[in-house]
Amino acid sequence: MRLRIHFTADDVARTTVAARPDDRWELVNSLHILQSPRPPAQYGPWLRHVRNRCAGRDFTGPSSAM
């Protein structure tokens, strides 16, 4: 599904950019990509890295440092 958003000049004038990424949104978006059946190709290297680090780990119990 494609989403198209149209901004007017007034919209752009009221737009601000966060000083840094929001940790919670980074986590939510990362989990979304990890669980996606067909993630975008540009995430391939990151997905391989994360899946290799997570292989064999039990994520059902208390959290532990990776």
mmCIF file of the N, C-alpha and C atoms, coordinates in Angstrom:
data_MODEL
# 
_entry.id   MODEL 
# 
loop_
_atom_site.group_PDB 
_atom_site.id 
_atom_site.type_symbol 
_atom_site.label_atom_id 
_atom_site.label_alt_id 
_atom_site.label_comp_id 
_atom_site.label_asym_id 
_atom_site.label_entity_id 
_atom_site.label_seq_id 
_atom_site.pdbx_PDB_ins_code 
_atom_site.Cartn_x 
_atom_site.Cartn_y 
_atom_site.Cartn_z 
_atom_site.occupancy 
_atom_site.B_iso_or_equiv 
_atom_site.pdbx_formal_charge 
_atom_site.auth_seq_id 
_atom_site.auth_comp_id 
_atom_site.auth_asym_id 
_atom_site.auth_atom_id 
_atom_site.pdbx_PDB_model_num 
ATOM 1   N N  . MET A 1 1  ? 0.842  -1.176  0.000  1.00 0.00 ? 1  MET A N  1 
ATOM 2   C CA . MET A 1 1  ? 0.000  0.000   0.000  1.00 0.00 ? 1  MET A CA 1 
ATOM 3   C C  . MET A 1 1  ? 0.890  1.243   0.000  1.00 0.00 ? 1  MET A C  1 
ATOM 4   N N  . ARG A 1 2  ? 0.632  2.112   -0.891 1.00 0.00 ? 2  ARG A N  1 
ATOM 5   C CA . ARG A 1 2  ? 1.396  3.343   -1.001 1.00 0.00 ? 2  ARG A CA 1 
ATOM 6   C C  . ARG A 1 2  ? 0.617  4.479   -0.353 1.00 0.00 ? 2  ARG A C  1 
ATOM 7   N N  . LEU A 1 3  ? 1.342  5.324   0.356  1.00 0.00 ? 3  LEU A N  1 
ATOM 8   C CA . LEU A 1 3  ? 0.738  6.476   1.005  1.00 0.00 ? 3  LEU A CA 1 
ATOM 9   C C  . LEU A 1 3  ? 1.350  7.730   0.407  1.00 0.00 ? 3  LEU A C  1 
ATOM 10  N N  . ARG A 1 4  ? 0.508  8.640   0.015  1.00 0.00 ? 4  ARG A N  1 
ATOM 11  C CA . ARG A 1 4  ? 1.000  9.890   -0.566 1.00 0.00 ? 4  ARG A CA 1 
ATOM 12  C C  . ARG A 1 4  ? 0.484  11.042  0.291  1.00 0.00 ? 4  ARG A C  1 
ATOM 13  N N  . ILE A 1 5  ? 1.399  11.881  0.739  1.00 0.00 ? 5  ILE A N  1 
ATOM 14  C CA . ILE A 1 5  ? 1.042  13.025  1.566  1.00 0.00 ? 5  ILE A CA 1 
ATOM 15  C C  . ILE A 1 5  ? 1.433  14.294  0.813  1.00 0.00 ? 5  ILE A C  1 
ATOM 16  N N  . HIS A 1 6  ? 0.510  15.225  0.747  1.00 0.00 ? 6  HIS A N  1 
ATOM 17  C CA . HIS A 1 6  ? 0.763  16.495  0.063  1.00 0.00 ? 6  HIS A CA 1 
ATOM 18  C C  . HIS A 1 6  ? 0.918  17.594  1.103  1.00 0.00 ? 6  HIS A C  1 
ATOM 19  N N  . PHE A 1 7  ? 2.038  18.306  1.045  1.00 0.00 ? 7  PHE A N  1 
ATOM 20  C CA . PHE A 1 7  ? 2.298  19.419  1.954  1.00 0.00 ? 7  PHE A CA 1 
ATOM 21  C C  . PHE A 1 7  ? 2.155  20.731  1.207  1.00 0.00 ? 7  PHE A C  1 
ATOM 22  N N  . THR A 1 8  ? 1.507  21.678  1.858  1.00 0.00 ? 8  THR A N  1 
ATOM 23  C CA . THR A 1 8  ? 1.453  23.032  1.305  1.00 0.00 ? 8  THR A CA 1 
ATOM 24  C C  . THR A 1 8  ? 2.677  23.789  1.825  1.00 0.00 ? 8  THR A C  1 
ATOM 25  N N  . ALA A 1 9  ? 2.905  24.976  1.295  1.00 0.00 ? 9  ALA A N  1 
ATOM 26  C CA . ALA A 1 9  ? 4.012  25.807  1.773  1.00 0.00 ? 9  ALA A CA 1 
ATOM 27  C C  . ALA A 1 9  ? 3.830  26.132  3.252  1.00 0.00 ? 9  ALA A C  1 
ATOM 28  N N  . ASP A 1 10 ? 2.576  26.352  3.678  1.00 0.00 ? 10 ASP A N  1 
ATOM 29  C CA . ASP A 1 10 ? 2.309  26.627  5.089  1.00 0.00 ? 10 ASP A CA 1 
ATOM 30  C C  . ASP A 1 10 ? 2.636  25.414  5.964  1.00 0.00 ? 10 ASP A C  1 
ATOM 31  N N  . ASP A 1 11 ? 2.331  24.211  5.471  1.00 0.00 ? 11 ASP A N  1 
ATOM 32  C CA . ASP A 1 11 ? 2.664  22.995  6.220  1.00 0.00 ? 11 ASP A CA 1 
ATOM 33  C C  . ASP A 1 11 ? 4.169  22.893  6.434  1.00 0.00 ? 11 ASP A C  1 
ATOM 34  N N  . VAL A 1 12 ? 4.920  23.108  5.385  1.00 0.00 ? 12 VAL A N  1 
ATOM 35  C CA . VAL A 1 12 ? 6.370  23.001  5.459  1.00 0.00 ? 12 VAL A CA 1 
ATOM 36  C C  . VAL A 1 12 ? 6.923  24.063  6.415  1.00 0.00 ? 12 VAL A C  1 
ATOM 37  N N  . ALA A 1 13 ? 6.349  25.259  6.399  1.00 0.00 ? 13 ALA A N  1 
ATOM 38  C CA . ALA A 1 13 ? 6.814  26.336  7.280  1.00 0.00 ? 13 ALA A CA 1 
ATOM 39  C C  . ALA A 1 13 ? 6.601  25.976  8.747  1.00 0.00 ? 13 ALA A C  1 
ATOM 40  N N  . ARG A 1 14 ? 5.577  25.168  9.049  1.00 0.00 ? 14 ARG A N  1 
ATOM 41  C CA . ARG A 1 14 ? 5.307  24.773  10.438 1.00 0.00 ? 14 ARG A CA 1 
ATOM 42  C C  . ARG A 1 14 ? 6.004  23.475  10.829 1.00 0.00 ? 14 ARG A C  1 
ATOM 43  N N  . THR A 1 15 ? 6.749  22.867  9.926  1.00 0.00 ? 15 THR A N  1 
ATOM 44  C CA . THR A 1 15 ? 7.400  21.586  10.188 1.00 0.00 ? 15 THR A CA 1 
ATOM 45  C C  . THR A 1 15 ? 8.693  21.780  10.968 1.00 0.00 ? 15 THR A C  1 
ATOM 46  N N  . THR A 1 16 ? 8.883  20.938  11.983 1.00 0.00 ? 16 THR A N  1 
ATOM 47  C CA . THR A 1 16 ? 10.138 20.944  12.731 1.00 0.00 ? 16 THR A CA 1 
ATOM 48  C C  . THR A 1 16 ? 10.752 19.547  12.651 1.00 0.00 ? 16 THR A C  1 
ATOM 49  N N  . VAL A 1 17 ? 12.045 19.482  12.888 1.00 0.00 ? 17 VAL A N  1 
ATOM 50  C CA . VAL A 1 17 ? 12.763 18.217  12.859 1.00 0.00 ? 17 VAL A CA 1 
ATOM 51  C C  . VAL A 1 17 ? 13.309 17.967  14.263 1.00 0.00 ? 17 VAL A C  1 
ATOM 52  N N  . ALA A 1 18 ? 13.137 16.758  14.744 1.00 0.00 ? 18 ALA A N  1 
ATOM 53  C CA . ALA A 1 18 ? 13.623 16.417  16.080 1.00 0.00 ? 18 ALA A CA 1 
ATOM 54  C C  . ALA A 1 18 ? 15.137 16.538  16.139 1.00 0.00 ? 18 ALA A C  1 
ATOM 55  N N  . ALA A 1 19 ? 15.634 16.868  17.304 1.00 0.00 ? 19 ALA A N  1 
ATOM 56  C CA . ALA A 1 19 ? 17.079 17.015  17.492 1.00 0.00 ? 19 ALA A CA 1 
ATOM 57  C C  . ALA A 1 19 ? 17.795 15.672  17.391 1.00 0.00 ? 19 ALA A C  1 
ATOM 58  N N  . ARG A 1 20 ? 17.091 14.581  17.733 1.00 0.00 ? 20 ARG A N  1 
ATOM 59  C CA . ARG A 1 20 ? 17.684 13.241  17.657 1.00 0.00 ? 20 ARG A CA 1 
ATOM 60  C C  . ARG A 1 20 ? 16.564 12.227  17.488 1.00 0.00 ? 20 ARG A C  1 
ATOM 61  N N  . PRO A 1 21 ? 16.893 11.022  17.035 1.00 0.00 ? 21 PRO A N  1 
ATOM 62  C CA . PRO A 1 21 ? 15.861 9.995   16.874 1.00 0.00 ? 21 PRO A CA 1 
ATOM 63  C C  . PRO A 1 21 ? 15.230 9.643   18.218 1.00 0.00 ? 21 PRO A C  1 
ATOM 64  N N  . ASP A 1 22 ? 13.975 9.284   18.194 1.00 0.00 ? 22 ASP A N  1 
ATOM 65  C CA . ASP A 1 22 ? 13.266 8.840   19.390 1.00 0.00 ? 22 ASP A CA 1 
ATOM 66  C C  . ASP A 1 22 ? 13.521 7.344   19.576 1.00 0.00 ? 22 ASP A C  1 
ATOM 67  N N  . ASP A 1 23 ? 14.084 6.964   20.711 1.00 0.00 ? 23 ASP A N  1 
ATOM 68  C CA . ASP A 1 23 ? 14.453 5.567   20.955 1.00 0.00 ? 23 ASP A CA 1 
ATOM 69  C C  . ASP A 1 23 ? 13.272 4.611   20.824 1.00 0.00 ? 23 ASP A C  1 
ATOM 70  N N  . ARG A 1 24 ? 12.108 5.017   21.306 1.00 0.00 ? 24 ARG A N  1 
ATOM 71  C CA . ARG A 1 24 ? 10.936 4.126   21.239 1.00 0.00 ? 24 ARG A CA 1 
ATOM 72  C C  . ARG A 1 24 ? 10.491 3.885   19.800 1.00 0.00 ? 24 ARG A C  1 
ATOM 73  N N  . TRP A 1 25 ? 10.490 4.946   18.992 1.00 0.00 ? 25 TRP A N  1 
ATOM 74  C CA . TRP A 1 25 ? 10.097 4.772   17.598 1.00 0.00 ? 25 TRP A CA 1 
ATOM 75  C C  . TRP A 1 25 ? 11.116 3.947   16.834 1.00 0.00 ? 25 TRP A C  1 
ATOM 76  N N  . GLU A 1 26 ? 12.396 4.108   17.164 1.00 0.00 ? 26 GLU A N  1 
ATOM 77  C CA . GLU A 1 26 ? 13.430 3.284   16.533 1.00 0.00 ? 26 GLU A CA 1 
ATOM 78  C C  . GLU A 1 26 ? 13.182 1.809   16.851 1.00 0.00 ? 26 GLU A C  1 
ATOM 79  N N  . LEU A 1 27 ? 12.827 1.509   18.097 1.00 0.00 ? 27 LEU A N  1 
ATOM 80  C CA . LEU A 1 27 ? 12.541 0.138   18.496 1.00 0.00 ? 27 LEU A CA 1 
ATOM 81  C C  . LEU A 1 27 ? 11.306 -0.401  17.784 1.00 0.00 ? 27 LEU A C  1 
ATOM 82  N N  . VAL A 1 28 ? 10.231 0.363   17.772 1.00 0.00 ? 28 VAL A N  1 
ATOM 83  C CA . VAL A 1 28 ? 8.991  -0.060  17.113 1.00 0.00 ? 28 VAL A CA 1 
ATOM 84  C C  . VAL A 1 28 ? 9.228  -0.306  15.629 1.00 0.00 ? 28 VAL A C  1 
ATOM 85  N N  . ASN A 1 29 ? 9.907  0.613   14.972 1.00 0.00 ? 29 ASN A N  1 
ATOM 86  C CA . ASN A 1 29 ? 10.162 0.451   13.541 1.00 0.00 ? 29 ASN A CA 1 
ATOM 87  C C  . ASN A 1 29 ? 11.082 -0.732  13.263 1.00 0.00 ? 29 ASN A C  1 
ATOM 88  N N  . SER A 1 30 ? 12.068 -0.956  14.123 1.00 0.00 ? 30 SER A N  1 
ATOM 89  C CA . SER A 1 30 ? 12.970 -2.099  13.957 1.00 0.00 ? 30 SER A CA 1 
ATOM 90  C C  . SER A 1 30 ? 12.211 -3.412  14.090 1.00 0.00 ? 30 SER A C  1 
ATOM 91  N N  . LEU A 1 31 ? 11.353 -3.516  15.096 1.00 0.00 ? 31 LEU A N  1 
ATOM 92  C CA . LEU A 1 31 ? 10.555 -4.735  15.270 1.00 0.00 ? 31 LEU A CA 1 
ATOM 93  C C  . LEU A 1 31 ? 9.627  -4.964  14.084 1.00 0.00 ? 31 LEU A C  1 
ATOM 94  N N  . HIS A 1 32 ? 9.083  -3.888  13.557 1.00 0.00 ? 32 HIS A N  1 
ATOM 95  C CA . HIS A 1 32 ? 8.204  -3.995  12.387 1.00 0.00 ? 32 HIS A CA 1 
ATOM 96  C C  . HIS A 1 32 ? 8.970  -4.594  11.201 1.00 0.00 ? 32 HIS A C  1 
ATOM 97  N N  . ILE A 1 33 ? 10.171 -4.111  10.951 1.00 0.00 ? 33 ILE A N  1 
ATOM 98  C CA . ILE A 1 33 ? 10.984 -4.633  9.846  1.00 0.00 ? 33 ILE A CA 1 
ATOM 99  C C  . ILE A 1 33 ? 11.387 -6.084  10.111 1.00 0.00 ? 33 ILE A C  1 
ATOM 100 N N  . LEU A 1 34 ? 11.781 -6.391  11.353 1.00 0.00 ? 34 LEU A N  1 
ATOM 101 C CA . LEU A 1 34 ? 12.178 -7.766  11.690 1.00 0.00 ? 34 LEU A CA 1 
ATOM 102 C C  . LEU A 1 34 ? 11.040 -8.759  11.471 1.00 0.00 ? 34 LEU A C  1 
ATOM 103 N N  . GLN A 1 35 ? 9.809  -8.334  11.709 1.00 0.00 ? 35 GLN A N  1 
ATOM 104 C CA . GLN A 1 35 ? 8.657  -9.221  11.590 1.00 0.00 ? 35 GLN A CA 1 
ATOM 105 C C  . GLN A 1 35 ? 8.012  -9.191  10.213 1.00 0.00 ? 35 GLN A C  1 
ATOM 106 N N  . SER A 1 36 ? 8.470  -8.328  9.352  1.00 0.00 ? 36 SER A N  1 
ATOM 107 C CA . SER A 1 36 ? 7.878  -8.187  8.026  1.00 0.00 ? 36 SER A CA 1 
ATOM 108 C C  . SER A 1 36 ? 8.184  -9.412  7.163  1.00 0.00 ? 36 SER A C  1 
ATOM 109 N N  . PRO A 1 37 ? 7.165  -9.969  6.495  1.00 0.00 ? 37 PRO A N  1 
ATOM 110 C CA . PRO A 1 37 ? 7.420  -11.116 5.620  1.00 0.00 ? 37 PRO A CA 1 
ATOM 111 C C  . PRO A 1 37 ? 8.234  -10.745 4.373  1.00 0.00 ? 37 PRO A C  1 
ATOM 112 N N  . ARG A 1 38 ? 8.149  -9.508  3.944  1.00 0.00 ? 38 ARG A N  1 
ATOM 113 C CA . ARG A 1 38 ? 8.900  -9.062  2.767  1.00 0.00 ? 38 ARG A CA 1 
ATOM 114 C C  . ARG A 1 38 ? 9.483  -7.677  3.031  1.00 0.00 ? 38 ARG A C  1 
ATOM 115 N N  . PRO A 1 39 ? 10.548 -7.614  3.844  1.00 0.00 ? 39 PRO A N  1 
ATOM 116 C CA . PRO A 1 39 ? 11.131 -6.300  4.155  1.00 0.00 ? 39 PRO A CA 1 
ATOM 117 C C  . PRO A 1 39 ? 11.815 -5.702  2.930  1.00 0.00 ? 39 PRO A C  1 
ATOM 118 N N  . PRO A 1 40 ? 11.900 -4.387  2.869  1.00 0.00 ? 40 PRO A N  1 
ATOM 119 C CA . PRO A 1 40 ? 12.596 -3.740  1.757  1.00 0.00 ? 40 PRO A CA 1 
ATOM 120 C C  . PRO A 1 40 ? 14.047 -4.222  1.666  1.00 0.00 ? 40 PRO A C  1 
ATOM 121 N N  . ALA A 1 41 ? 14.546 -4.334  0.467  1.00 0.00 ? 41 ALA A N  1 
ATOM 122 C CA . ALA A 1 41 ? 15.884 -4.882  0.210  1.00 0.00 ? 41 ALA A CA 1 
ATOM 123 C C  . ALA A 1 41 ? 16.995 -4.116  0.928  1.00 0.00 ? 41 ALA A C  1 
ATOM 124 N N  . GLN A 1 42 ? 16.828 -2.813  1.115  1.00 0.00 ? 42 GLN A N  1 
ATOM 125 C CA . GLN A 1 42 ? 17.905 -2.035  1.740  1.00 0.00 ? 42 GLN A CA 1 
ATOM 126 C C  . GLN A 1 42 ? 18.160 -2.444  3.191  1.00 0.00 ? 42 GLN A C  1 
ATOM 127 N N  . TYR A 1 43 ? 17.244 -3.205  3.798  1.00 0.00 ? 43 TYR A N  1 
ATOM 128 C CA . TYR A 1 43 ? 17.441 -3.667  5.173  1.00 0.00 ? 43 TYR A CA 1 
ATOM 129 C C  . TYR A 1 43 ? 18.154 -5.016  5.234  1.00 0.00 ? 43 TYR A C  1 
ATOM 130 N N  . GLY A 1 44 ? 18.483 -5.594  4.095  1.00 0.00 ? 44 GLY A N  1 
ATOM 131 C CA . GLY A 1 44 ? 19.117 -6.910  4.050  1.00 0.00 ? 44 GLY A CA 1 
ATOM 132 C C  . GLY A 1 44 ? 20.345 -7.048  4.937  1.00 0.00 ? 44 GLY A C  1 
ATOM 133 N N  . PRO A 1 45 ? 21.357 -6.175  4.798  1.00 0.00 ? 45 PRO A N  1 
ATOM 134 C CA . PRO A 1 45 ? 22.555 -6.306  5.642  1.00 0.00 ? 45 PRO A CA 1 
ATOM 135 C C  . PRO A 1 45 ? 22.238 -6.175  7.137  1.00 0.00 ? 45 PRO A C  1 
ATOM 136 N N  . TRP A 1 46 ? 21.388 -5.238  7.489  1.00 0.00 ? 46 TRP A N  1 
ATOM 137 C CA . TRP A 1 46 ? 21.010 -5.059  8.893  1.00 0.00 ? 46 TRP A CA 1 
ATOM 138 C C  . TRP A 1 46 ? 20.255 -6.277  9.409  1.00 0.00 ? 46 TRP A C  1 
ATOM 139 N N  . LEU A 1 47 ? 19.324 -6.801  8.615  1.00 0.00 ? 47 LEU A N  1 
ATOM 140 C CA . LEU A 1 47 ? 18.564 -7.980  9.031  1.00 0.00 ? 47 LEU A CA 1 
ATOM 141 C C  . LEU A 1 47 ? 19.470 -9.179  9.254  1.00 0.00 ? 47 LEU A C  1 
ATOM 142 N N  . ARG A 1 48 ? 20.421 -9.410  8.366  1.00 0.00 ? 48 ARG A N  1 
ATOM 143 C CA . ARG A 1 48 ? 21.354 -10.525 8.547  1.00 0.00 ? 48 ARG A CA 1 
ATOM 144 C C  . ARG A 1 48 ? 22.158 -10.359 9.831  1.00 0.00 ? 48 ARG A C  1 
ATOM 145 N N  . HIS A 1 49 ? 22.632 -9.154  10.074 1.00 0.00 ? 49 HIS A N  1 
ATOM 146 C CA . HIS A 1 49 ? 23.411 -8.871  11.286 1.00 0.00 ? 49 HIS A CA 1 
ATOM 147 C C  . HIS A 1 49 ? 22.574 -9.147  12.543 1.00 0.00 ? 49 HIS A C  1 
ATOM 148 N N  . VAL A 1 50 ? 21.371 -8.611  12.587 1.00 0.00 ? 50 VAL A N  1 
ATOM 149 C CA . VAL A 1 50 ? 20.521 -8.775  13.776 1.00 0.00 ? 50 VAL A CA 1 
ATOM 150 C C  . VAL A 1 50 ? 20.105 -10.231 13.944 1.00 0.00 ? 50 VAL A C  1 
ATOM 151 N N  . ARG A 1 51 ? 19.717 -10.884 12.874 1.00 0.00 ? 51 ARG A N  1 
ATOM 152 C CA . ARG A 1 51 ? 19.295 -12.286 12.984 1.00 0.00 ? 51 ARG A CA 1 
ATOM 153 C C  . ARG A 1 51 ? 20.444 -13.188 13.420 1.00 0.00 ? 51 ARG A C  1 
ATOM 154 N N  . ASN A 1 52 ? 21.666 -12.908 12.964 1.00 0.00 ? 52 ASN A N  1 
ATOM 155 C CA . ASN A 1 52 ? 22.829 -13.678 13.417 1.00 0.00 ? 52 ASN A CA 1 
ATOM 156 C C  . ASN A 1 52 ? 23.074 -13.462 14.907 1.00 0.00 ? 52 ASN A C  1 
ATOM 157 N N  . ARG A 1 53 ? 22.941 -12.232 15.369 1.00 0.00 ? 53 ARG A N  1 
ATOM 158 C CA . ARG A 1 53 ? 23.149 -11.943 16.804 1.00 0.00 ? 53 ARG A CA 1 
ATOM 159 C C  . ARG A 1 53 ? 22.057 -12.563 17.668 1.00 0.00 ? 53 ARG A C  1 
ATOM 160 N N  . CYS A 1 54 ? 20.861 -12.704 17.117 1.00 0.00 ? 54 CYS A N  1 
ATOM 161 C CA . CYS A 1 54 ? 19.734 -13.224 17.905 1.00 0.00 ? 54 CYS A CA 1 
ATOM 162 C C  . CYS A 1 54 ? 19.594 -14.744 17.803 1.00 0.00 ? 54 CYS A C  1 
ATOM 163 N N  . ALA A 1 55 ? 20.291 -15.368 16.890 1.00 0.00 ? 55 ALA A N  1 
ATOM 164 C CA . ALA A 1 55 ? 20.153 -16.817 16.681 1.00 0.00 ? 55 ALA A CA 1 
ATOM 165 C C  . ALA A 1 55 ? 20.459 -17.576 17.964 1.00 0.00 ? 55 ALA A C  1 
ATOM 166 N N  . GLY A 1 56 ? 19.575 -18.492 18.306 1.00 0.00 ? 56 GLY A N  1 
ATOM 167 C CA . GLY A 1 56 ? 19.778 -19.347 19.457 1.00 0.00 ? 56 GLY A CA 1 
ATOM 168 C C  . GLY A 1 56 ? 19.452 -18.710 20.799 1.00 0.00 ? 56 GLY A C  1 
ATOM 169 N N  . ARG A 1 57 ? 19.028 -17.467 20.810 1.00 0.00 ? 57 ARG A N  1 
ATOM 170 C CA . ARG A 1 57 ? 18.690 -16.809 22.076 1.00 0.00 ? 57 ARG A CA 1 
ATOM 171 C C  . ARG A 1 57 ? 17.233 -17.070 22.442 1.00 0.00 ? 57 ARG A C  1 
ATOM 172 N N  . ASP A 1 58 ? 16.985 -17.121 23.721 1.00 0.00 ? 58 ASP A N  1 
ATOM 173 C CA . ASP A 1 58 ? 15.625 -17.298 24.240 1.00 0.00 ? 58 ASP A CA 1 
ATOM 174 C C  . ASP A 1 58 ? 15.103 -15.932 24.666 1.00 0.00 ? 58 ASP A C  1 
ATOM 175 N N  . PHE A 1 59 ? 14.143 -15.417 23.928 1.00 0.00 ? 59 PHE A N  1 
ATOM 176 C CA . PHE A 1 59 ? 13.590 -14.095 24.232 1.00 0.00 ? 59 PHE A CA 1 
ATOM 177 C C  . PHE A 1 59 ? 12.267 -14.186 24.992 1.00 0.00 ? 59 PHE A C  1 
ATOM 178 N N  . THR A 1 60 ? 11.977 -15.339 25.572 1.00 0.00 ? 60 THR A N  1 
ATOM 179 C CA . THR A 1 60 ? 10.713 -15.495 26.286 1.00 0.00 ? 60 THR A CA 1 
ATOM 180 C C  . THR A 1 60 ? 10.827 -15.173 27.766 1.00 0.00 ? 60 THR A C  1 
ATOM 181 N N  . GLY A 1 61 ? 12.053 -15.139 28.295 1.00 0.00 ? 61 GLY A N  1 
ATOM 182 C CA . GLY A 1 61 ? 12.244 -14.869 29.715 1.00 0.00 ? 61 GLY A CA 1 
ATOM 183 C C  . GLY A 1 61 ? 12.672 -13.454 29.981 1.00 0.00 ? 61 GLY A C  1 
ATOM 184 N N  . PRO A 1 62 ? 13.202 -13.207 31.170 1.00 0.00 ? 62 PRO A N  1 
ATOM 185 C CA . PRO A 1 62 ? 13.693 -11.863 31.497 1.00 0.00 ? 62 PRO A CA 1 
ATOM 186 C C  . PRO A 1 62 ? 14.749 -11.416 30.504 1.00 0.00 ? 62 PRO A C  1 
ATOM 187 N N  . SER A 1 63 ? 14.794 -10.128 30.251 1.00 0.00 ? 63 SER A N  1 
ATOM 188 C CA . SER A 1 63 ? 15.747 -9.612  29.254 1.00 0.00 ? 63 SER A CA 1 
ATOM 189 C C  . SER A 1 63 ? 17.172 -9.742  29.773 1.00 0.00 ? 63 SER A C  1 
ATOM 190 N N  . SER A 1 64 ? 18.079 -9.931  28.834 1.00 0.00 ? 64 SER A N  1 
ATOM 191 C CA . SER A 1 64 ? 19.504 -9.981  29.161 1.00 0.00 ? 64 SER A CA 1 
ATOM 192 C C  . SER A 1 64 ? 20.253 -9.164  28.126 1.00 0.00 ? 64 SER A C  1 
ATOM 193 N N  . ALA A 1 65 ? 21.405 -8.694  28.491 1.00 0.00 ? 65 ALA A N  1 
ATOM 194 C CA . ALA A 1 65 ? 22.209 -7.873  27.572 1.00 0.00 ? 65 ALA A CA 1 
ATOM 195 C C  . ALA A 1 65 ? 22.657 -8.706  26.395 1.00 0.00 ? 65 ALA A C  1 
ATOM 196 N N  . MET A 1 66 ? 22.666 -8.082  25.213 1.00 0.00 ? 66 MET A N  1 
ATOM 197 C CA . MET A 1 66 ? 23.149 -8.765  24.010 1.00 0.00 ? 66 MET A CA 1 
ATOM 198 C C  . MET A 1 66 ? 24.592 -8.515  23.977 1.00 0.00 ? 66 MET A C  1 
# 
